[in-house]
Amino acid sequence: MVSGNEPVGRRRDASATRAAILAAAQELFAERGYERATVRDIATRAGVNQALLFRYFGNKDELFRATMTDRGRSVLDAGPVDALLSRLLERALEPDEAVSPGNWLQAALRSSGHEEGASVIRRELGEEYMRALSTLTDGADGELRADLLLAWLLGIGLVRSVLHREPLRSADPAEVAGHVLRAAGVLLERNDAKFPPA
């Protein structure tokens, strides 16, 4: 890790420092949510001082936006659009002990009660996912269909990972995904129902 006092004039150092801050923020937002993740704790975990964090990201809101868009877009870019819902389900259905640090869905769920957090989730993730998924149907209401599936996905994540409600919490991910992906085919005819995604 780069310390907060080291010069970051070289591009490689600046890039590594930015990545370390982003990774630390992703982990803490996922663990604690927007409100409880402090800038001081993020900087400490990244091995930098707060001034350097602000130099790279401006403020906590911008840092949160960057973490959400970075992780959210990586899911979009990870494969073909027709398997996007399956990729999202795979992350939503990870067992608690297997959830990767910085899981964007955990951060989204734990931050949705905060006005800025909810706004970022809607603007940066919801709209991009909705646009991508809506291309999988010829229906005139493609965006509505995509939004319904995204709402269902967030509900699954909330009930399973935040509320820890049974039987969903301990249900087999493949079984849950199978039900969701079969039902999704009614709304998005070109959705790939394979799980886990290829």
MORA-V419879 format. One record per pair of residues at least 24 apart in sequence whose C-alpha atoms are under 8 Angstrom apart, sorted by the first residue. I is the first residue (numbers start at 0). GAP is how many residues later the second one is. D is the distance in Angstrom with one decimal. If there is no record, write none. Layout:
I,GAP,D
I,GAP,D
This chain:
0,45,6.9
0,46,5.9
1,44,7.9
1,45,6.1
1,46,6.6
2,44,5.3
2,45,4.9
2,46,7.5
3,43,6.6
3,44,3.7
3,45,4.6
3,48,6.3
4,43,7.5
4,44,7.6
17,38,6.7
19,26,5.3
19,27,7.9
20,24,8.0
20,25,5.0
20,27,7.8
20,32,6.9
21,41,7.5
21,44,7.5
21,45,6.1
22,44,7.9
22,79,7.0
23,78,7.9
24,38,7.4
24,39,7.4
24,42,6.8
24,77,7.6
25,41,5.6
25,42,7.8
25,75,7.3
25,76,4.2
25,77,7.2
25,78,7.2
25,81,7.5
26,74,5.0
26,75,3.8
26,76,7.3
27,74,7.0
28,35,7.7
28,73,7.1
28,78,5.1
28,81,7.8
28,82,7.7
29,71,7.2
29,72,5.2
29,73,5.9
29,74,6.6
29,75,7.7
29,76,5.0
29,77,3.8
29,78,7.6
29,80,7.0
30,71,7.6
30,75,7.4
30,76,7.1
31,75,7.7
31,78,6.9
32,73,8.0
32,74,5.6
32,75,7.6
32,76,7.8
32,77,4.5
32,78,4.7
33,30,7.4
33,73,7.5
33,76,7.2
33,77,4.9
33,80,7.1
33,83,6.6
34,76,7.1
34,79,7.1
60,55,6.9
60,56,7.9
63,53,7.5
64,55,6.0
64,59,7.6
66,37,7.8
67,36,6.1
67,39,7.9
67,40,7.7
67,52,7.6
67,53,7.3
67,56,7.4
67,57,7.5
68,55,6.0
68,56,6.8
70,32,7.7
70,33,5.9
71,32,6.6
71,53,6.2
72,52,7.8
75,53,7.5
80,51,6.4
80,52,6.9
80,55,8.0
81,51,7.5
81,54,6.7
81,108,6.4
81,109,4.8
81,110,5.2
82,108,6.6
82,109,5.2
82,110,7.4
82,111,7.7
82,114,6.3
83,49,7.4
84,48,7.7
84,96,7.8
84,106,7.6
85,91,7.5
85,95,7.3
85,106,7.5
85,107,7.0
85,108,7.1
85,109,6.2
85,110,6.8
85,111,5.7
86,109,7.5
86,110,6.0
87,65,7.8
88,64,7.0
88,88,6.5
89,83,7.7
89,87,7.9
89,105,7.9
89,106,6.6
89,107,7.8
91,61,7.4
91,64,7.2
91,65,5.3
91,69,8.0
92,64,7.2
92,67,7.7
92,80,5.6
93,79,7.4
95,65,6.9
104,49,8.0
104,52,7.4
105,51,7.9
105,55,7.6
108,45,7.6
108,48,7.6
108,49,6.5
108,53,7.6
109,52,7.8
125,24,7.6
132,55,7.7
133,54,7.5
135,52,5.3
135,53,6.3
135,54,4.9
135,55,6.1
136,50,7.2
136,51,4.9
136,52,5.6
136,53,6.3
141,46,7.9
144,42,5.8
144,43,7.3
145,41,7.8
145,42,7.6
148,35,7.1
